[in-house]
Amino acid sequence: MRDTLKHQGLRNQLVQTLIKKGITDKNVLKAIAKVPRHLLLDSAFEYHAYQDKAFPIEAGQTISQPYTVAFQTQLLQIHPGDKVLEIGTGSGYQAAILHTLGAQVYTIERIKELYLKAKQNLEKIGIRPRYMGYGDGYKGLPLYAPYDKIIVTAAAPYVPEALIEQLKPGGRMVIPVGEDLQVMKLIIKDENGQISESSHGTFVFVPMLQNKE
Ligand code: SAH
């Protein structure tokens, strides 16, 4: 599969859809216009890749809906050079968007097959996160902590304490919390280490599970 003008055109239409749905961050929209989402999906989805929908990937997981990716990324307020930890690499699409925004991306995935596939697919499109690993997001990634930003892309039953600890003072974390339906929580750690939390609508994610598979 290649990236053609036709794919680019479909991405521009997707950007218009996201603007209508309320995404305003210009840099996030530019990143959506750049990243070839179809090359991170099974070829059967080539011409569906730019619909604003989640799609199945291997191991019963999903690539997040572009709106959700844009929304979470916008809440993070990414600046070039930010050190960002992502929990739930999945297809690698969210990691690719963060990388395109100039972030240093550290991403972990608990299903080995997905970790390997995402690594391969991101290499194919010339995207090299700082770190991609096979690991359990409940523990975070203490080796490279602390992080300016943390993003969880699976439904968490609660906010894991390890992730709060690994957030820098002044840092932001975006995490969907809940069972059947998740509330998008923005957690801010101020310069004194005080935590505050706000809610930003409801979403549906695949569950954040304990331990590596
Ligand atoms: N960010 C991904 C979304 C994938 S869906 C994308 O852009 O495509 C969520 C992913 O989180 C799944 O691949 C799932 O296996 C993974 N996941 C769930 N619990 C996890 C955990 N405890 N640690 C790491 N990854 C986890």
Residues whose N, C-alpha, C, O or C-beta is under 5 A from the ligand:
A	BS01	SAH	Q61 T62 I63 S64 I87 G88 T89 G90 S91 G92 Y93 Q94 I108 E109 R110 I111 G135 D136 G137 Y138 T153 A154 P207 M208 L209 Q210
